[in-house]
Amino acid sequence: MASQDQNVSADAMKTLLLSVGSQVKNLRKERGLTLAALSETTGLSPAIVSQIERGLANPSFSTLVQIAHGLDIPVGRFFATSEVPPSPVVRKHERQNFTRVSREAVGDAVYEQLTPDLNGALEAHWVVSPPGHDTSATPFRHIGEELGIILSGKQDVYLDGVRYTVEAGDSIRYSSELPHWYVNAYDEDCVSIWVSTPPSW
């Protein structure tokens, strides 16, 4: 039974990677971008972009964010699975879970979408960052504004290199156009809710 489940999971992963790759390629061509141009915009090598387009790479979540921002789309668009108009209510067990890209994509971090889709003026995510989680290698930068609310634990938020330590009960707002990244240098999970406008994940 375990072997069968693993095969199903592997097949689902392959399908997902091919779907993401196909979308990246189609969107790149729609925008008239060459591999080199998208590579320059995202800071990724042309070889990596090519492998992703062919479904041969298992990109990290940060890499997908870089590609999405380079194509000017929310990263959640890569994982949309239904054209049916969503309910305004998102049940806990129905959250879009970006960790399904792969365990390697985000490590032990959890990224779950709290908004029913990405068609509104804002989006919100439930994020659980484990000790050691660090996105400094690929700082985020995009249009809009973000608000983070820490529910438990604490983490460091870097805004253009300036560190702000936020913990349970704290909130932080900033322009998303500033290079920003997150580090949990502490010994417990940080559970938080992040809201951004316009949708950019």
C-alpha positions as CSV (number, residue, x, y, z in Angstrom):
1,M,0.0,0.0,0.0
2,A,2.8,2.4,0.9
3,S,4.4,1.7,-2.5
4,Q,1.2,2.4,-4.3
5,D,0.7,5.7,-2.4
6,Q,4.3,6.7,-3.3
7,N,3.6,6.0,-7.0
8,V,0.5,8.1,-6.9
9,S,2.3,10.9,-5.2
10,A,5.2,10.7,-7.8
11,D,2.7,10.7,-10.7
12,A,0.9,13.7,-9.2
13,M,4.2,15.5,-8.7
14,K,5.2,14.9,-12.3
15,T,1.8,16.2,-13.6
16,L,2.1,19.3,-11.4
17,L,5.7,20.1,-12.6
18,L,4.7,19.6,-16.2
19,S,1.7,21.9,-15.7
20,V,3.8,24.6,-14.0
21,G,6.4,24.3,-16.8
22,S,3.8,24.6,-19.5
23,Q,2.3,27.7,-17.9
24,V,5.7,29.3,-17.6
25,K,6.6,28.7,-21.2
26,N,3.2,29.9,-22.5
27,L,3.2,33.0,-20.4
28,R,6.8,33.8,-21.4
29,K,5.9,33.5,-25.1
30,E,2.7,35.6,-24.6
31,R,4.8,38.4,-23.2
32,G,7.4,38.1,-26.0
33,L,10.2,37.2,-23.6
34,T,13.1,35.0,-24.6
35,L,14.6,32.6,-22.1
36,A,17.5,35.0,-21.6
37,A,15.1,37.9,-20.9
38,L,13.1,36.0,-18.3
39,S,16.4,34.8,-16.8
40,E,17.6,38.4,-16.5
41,T,14.3,39.5,-15.0
42,T,14.1,36.7,-12.4
43,G,17.8,36.4,-11.6
44,L,17.7,32.7,-12.5
45,S,20.0,31.0,-15.0
46,P,18.6,30.3,-18.5
47,A,19.3,26.6,-17.9
48,I,17.1,26.6,-14.8
49,V,14.3,28.4,-16.5
50,S,14.5,25.9,-19.4
51,Q,14.4,22.9,-17.1
52,I,11.4,24.3,-15.3
53,E,9.6,24.9,-18.6
54,R,10.2,21.3,-19.6
55,G,9.0,20.0,-16.2
56,L,12.5,18.6,-15.5
57,A,13.2,20.7,-12.4
58,N,11.7,20.6,-9.0
59,P,11.9,24.4,-8.2
60,S,11.9,25.8,-4.7
61,F,9.0,27.9,-3.6
62,S,11.2,31.0,-3.7
63,T,12.2,30.2,-7.3
64,L,8.5,29.9,-8.3
65,V,7.9,33.3,-6.7
66,Q,10.8,34.8,-8.6
67,I,9.4,33.4,-11.9
68,A,5.8,34.5,-11.1
69,H,7.0,38.1,-10.4
70,G,9.1,38.0,-13.5
71,L,5.9,37.2,-15.5
72,D,3.9,39.6,-13.4
73,I,1.4,37.0,-12.1
74,P,0.6,35.7,-8.6
75,V,2.5,32.5,-7.9
76,G,-0.8,30.9,-6.9
77,R,-1.9,30.9,-10.5
78,F,0.5,28.0,-11.1
79,F,-1.6,25.8,-8.8
80,A,-5.1,26.9,-9.7
81,T,-7.2,23.7,-10.2
82,S,-10.8,24.8,-10.8
83,E,-12.7,27.3,-13.0
84,V,-15.8,27.0,-10.8
85,P,-16.5,30.3,-8.9
86,P,-15.3,29.7,-5.4
87,S,-17.3,30.1,-2.2
88,P,-16.4,33.2,-0.2
89,V,-15.6,30.9,2.7
90,V,-12.4,28.9,2.8
91,R,-12.6,25.9,5.2
92,K,-9.4,24.9,6.9
93,H,-9.2,21.6,5.1
94,E,-9.8,23.3,1.7
95,R,-7.0,25.8,1.8
96,Q,-4.8,25.9,-1.3
97,N,-1.5,24.4,0.0
98,F,1.6,25.5,-1.8
99,T,3.7,22.9,0.1
100,R,2.2,20.3,-2.3
101,V,4.8,21.5,-4.9
102,S,7.1,19.3,-2.9
103,R,8.7,19.0,0.6
104,E,11.9,20.3,-1.0
105,A,10.2,23.4,-2.4
106,V,9.6,25.0,1.0
107,G,11.3,22.8,3.5
108,D,9.1,22.3,6.5
109,A,7.5,25.7,6.1
110,V,3.7,25.9,5.4
111,Y,2.1,28.3,2.9
112,E,-1.7,28.1,2.7
113,Q,-3.9,30.5,0.9
114,L,-6.7,31.9,3.0
115,T,-8.5,33.8,0.2
116,P,-10.7,31.7,-2.1
117,D,-8.9,32.9,-5.2
118,L,-6.5,35.5,-6.5
119,N,-9.1,37.6,-8.3
120,G,-9.8,40.1,-5.5
121,A,-7.9,43.2,-4.4
122,L,-6.0,41.4,-1.7
123,E,-4.8,37.9,-0.7
124,A,-4.0,36.4,2.6
125,H,-1.8,33.4,3.6
126,W,-1.3,31.2,6.7
127,V,2.4,30.7,7.1
128,V,4.2,28.4,9.5
129,S,8.0,29.0,9.5
130,P,10.0,26.4,11.4
131,P,13.3,27.2,13.2
132,G,16.0,27.8,10.7
133,H,13.7,28.9,7.9
134,D,15.5,31.6,5.9
135,T,14.5,33.3,2.6
136,S,17.4,35.7,2.5
137,A,19.0,33.9,-0.5
138,T,16.0,35.1,-2.7
139,P,14.6,38.4,-1.4
140,F,11.1,39.2,-2.5
141,R,10.3,42.5,-4.3
142,H,7.1,43.3,-6.1
143,I,4.4,46.0,-6.3
144,G,2.0,46.6,-3.5
145,E,1.8,46.5,0.3
146,E,1.9,43.8,2.9
147,L,0.7,43.3,6.5
148,G,1.9,40.5,8.7
149,I,0.4,39.4,12.0
150,I,2.3,37.0,14.3
151,L,0.1,34.6,16.1
152,S,2.7,32.6,17.9
153,G,6.5,32.3,18.0
154,K,8.7,35.1,16.5
155,Q,10.8,35.8,13.5
156,D,13.0,38.5,11.9
157,V,11.6,40.5,9.0
158,Y,14.2,42.3,6.9
159,L,13.1,45.4,5.0
160,D,15.9,46.6,2.6
161,G,18.4,45.1,5.0
162,V,16.9,46.5,8.2
163,R,15.9,43.8,10.7
164,Y,12.6,43.9,12.6
165,T,11.9,41.2,15.2
166,V,8.2,40.5,15.5
167,E,6.6,38.1,17.9
168,A,3.2,36.9,19.1
169,G,0.7,39.8,19.0
170,D,2.9,42.0,16.8
171,S,2.0,43.2,13.3
172,I,4.1,44.8,10.6
173,R,3.2,46.7,7.4
174,Y,5.5,47.7,4.6
175,S,5.8,48.5,0.9
176,S,6.4,45.3,-1.0
177,E,8.7,47.3,-3.4
178,L,11.4,47.1,-0.7
179,P,13.5,44.0,-0.9
180,H,12.2,41.9,2.0
181,W,13.0,38.5,3.4
182,Y,12.2,36.4,6.5
183,V,14.4,34.5,9.0
184,N,13.3,32.3,11.9
185,A,16.5,32.2,14.0
186,Y,14.6,31.0,17.0
187,D,13.8,27.6,18.5
188,E,10.0,27.4,17.8
189,D,7.7,27.6,14.9
190,C,6.5,31.0,13.9
191,V,2.8,31.0,13.0
192,S,1.6,34.1,11.1
193,I,-1.0,35.5,8.7
194,W,0.2,37.7,5.8
195,V,-2.1,39.9,3.7
196,S,-0.9,41.6,0.5
197,T,-2.5,43.9,-2.0
198,P,-2.6,43.5,-4.9
199,P,-2.4,39.7,-5.1
200,S,1.3,38.8,-5.8
201,W,1.9,35.4,-4.4
